[in-house]
Amino acid sequence: MAIALFDTHGPLEPLRVELRAAIERVLDSGHYILGEEVRTFEREFAAYCGCAHAVGVANGTEAITIALRAMGVGPGDEVIVPSFTFYASAEAIPPTGATPVFCDIDPDTYCVTAETVRAALSPRTKAIIAVHLFGNLAPIAEIQALGVPVLEDAAQAAGSISAAGRPGALALAGTFSFFPSKNLGCFGDGGAITTNDPDIAERVRMLRFHGSRDKLDYELVGYNSRLDELQAAVLRTQLAHLDLWADERRRVARRYEQAGLGEVVRLPRATQGSSPAWHLYVVAHPQVKRLESALADAEIAHKAYYRKPVHHQPAMARFAASAELPATDQAARTHLAIPMSPTLTSEQISQVTDAARRAL
Ligand SMILES: *Cc1c(COP(=O)(O)O)cnc(C)c1O
């Protein structure tokens, strides 16, 4: 493809020397699990998010399971989650013993709203997972006003910001993924949980380490789910550049708008008061197949990430029997991710926009 969907390589080229030094620091220390790099990254990432605690874990999926358990979610409980999201947002719920209950989204922002969540509430609702999809920020304050604890799934939203602060610091707890293609990625799998609540932070720390504080007494049935020292060292290097990359992602979104892309397809709308660091730039059109083939002809990469939304996935059928989610089904049919990365040039943005214009 002449234009890639995203670029995980280009932004790191100027950081090679720094990254090599970070990796050597870990080699020199001879310490690979839960050492100084993880402790320092946790401190730096909490400060970046603007919250009291960050705890590194093995990936963004286990981050959700562990955060929910630390919030007291267990067997018999229900957890509300959107269906228009990456599968893992919902997959992380059953391992707690709780049941996912799917809710709809706002088709313009692709995020859940207080109204779509309210429609899924029941007396058994123990928590709500608000996914900051594509980097857009779900309206957390309005959702929290429903009176149920909220977990932010911020896997796609590192670098985004709103008037109320950064994702990870907006609700009771937040979770991140550092999968290499995310806005803040490492060189493998990694994740984190953020919270201002000291009790949740302490339970999360125990749960990621077999439910123990000291490797002598095991108080909970936990997990082996840790962020590696090597990944933490890589993340510390990259965190220093996250805001710069986020600004470039915003520049690309502005250029798509200025180029007139919104005249031919529906552009994603930022939620009120938010400034998303678009992880994916997802447009929509009723005749999306025509857009897909035109982009393919022009060698422009594109991807329909959630054509089959989570509540239609076979493994979720038993949780989704009664789910009616019209906006989700519409978004699933019509959405398409087009190229987005900090390194996308104005010329490439024009090429994508011209191809869309010709097709539609
Ligand atoms: C990537 C992602 C996850 C899972 O993160 P992993 O690190 O891949 O386990 C969860 N939720 C959303 C919205 C994601 O995009």
PDBQT file of the ligand as one rigid body, heavy atoms in Angstrom, charges set to zero:
ROOT
HETATM    1  C1  LIG A 401      -6.379  -2.557  22.494  1.00  0.00    +0.000 C 
HETATM    2  C2  LIG A 401      -7.610  -2.457  23.302  1.00  0.00    +0.000 A 
HETATM    3  C3  LIG A 401      -7.829  -3.237  24.456  1.00  0.00    +0.000 A 
HETATM    4  C4  LIG A 401      -6.942  -4.397  24.848  1.00  0.00    +0.000 C 
HETATM    5  O1  LIG A 401      -5.611  -4.102  25.020  1.00  0.00    +0.000 OA
HETATM    6  P1  LIG A 401      -4.496  -5.260  24.859  1.00  0.00    +0.000 P 
HETATM    7  O2  LIG A 401      -3.265  -4.622  25.380  1.00  0.00    +0.000 OA
HETATM    8  O3  LIG A 401      -4.416  -5.615  23.417  1.00  0.00    +0.000 OA
HETATM    9  O4  LIG A 401      -4.922  -6.415  25.713  1.00  0.00    +0.000 OA
HETATM   10  C5  LIG A 401      -8.960  -3.011  25.207  1.00  0.00    +0.000 A 
HETATM   11  N1  LIG A 401      -9.855  -2.077  24.849  1.00  0.00    +0.000 NA
HETATM   12  C6  LIG A 401      -9.711  -1.326  23.741  1.00  0.00    +0.000 A 
HETATM   13  C7  LIG A 401     -10.731  -0.292  23.423  1.00  0.00    +0.000 C 
HETATM   14  C8  LIG A 401      -8.591  -1.505  22.921  1.00  0.00    +0.000 A 
HETATM   15  O5  LIG A 401      -8.467  -0.766  21.813  1.00  0.00    +0.000 OA
ENDROOT
TORSDOF 0
